[in-house]
Amino acid sequence: MTKTAVAMILALSLALGACSGKGAQELFETAQFEEKQHNLEHAKKLYEEIVTKHPQSEVAAKAKERLEALKTAK
């Protein structure tokens, strides 16, 4: 393999690792905590961040559900 190919593979691996969903999971857990603390505006912002920045993550659908529930709860 050439050095360029190795560099491209490494860059791709790092990029995919950054989108692994771990960040989304952490955001989701924080949003849940904020809900329990009755800080609903912050929870909504976190759920929205998950939906926009991590739409393919495992928790994106859950975040959408929570957003809808919070919007209808008012």
N, C-alpha and C positions, 0 to 999 in steps of 0.2 A: 504494500500500500504506500502511496505517496504521502508526503507530509501534509499536503493540502487535503487529501481525503481524510486523513486521521483528524486534522483540525476541524473539518466540517462535521465529522461524526461526533467529535467531542462537543462542539457548539450545539448541535442538535440535541444531544443527550442532556446538556445543561438546560436548554430551553424547555424541553419536555419535562424535566424534573421540576422546573419552576411552576409548571402548570399542573402539577400532580393532584391538586385538590386539597392538599394539606392546609394551605392558606385559607381556602374556602371553609374547611371544617373548623378551623380556629375561629374564623369570623362568625360562623354559625353558632358555635358554643358561646361566644361573647354576646351575640345578639340574644340568645336564650337567657343568659344571665341578666342582661339589661331588661328584658321583659319581666323577669322575676323581681327585679328591683323597681319596677313600675317606671322605668326610664324608656317609655315607648318611642319617643322621637329618635333616640339614639339607636334603639333596636331596629326601627324601620330603615334608618340610614345604612346600617350594617347589612340587613337583608337585601337592600337595593344594590349595595356594593357587590354582594355575592352574585346576584342575578346579572349585573352588567360586566363584572370582571372575570367571573368564573361560570359562565352559562352552561358549560359542559360538565361541571363537577357533579358529584353524587348528591350534594345538598342543595343544588340550585332549585330543584322542584319543591323541596321543603321550604326553602326561603320564600319562594313565590306564594306558597300556601299561607305562610305566616304573615306575609305582607297583606294578602287579601283579608285574612282574619282581623288584622289590626285596623285596616281601613274600614271594615264593616262594624267594628266594635265601637266606633265613635258615636 
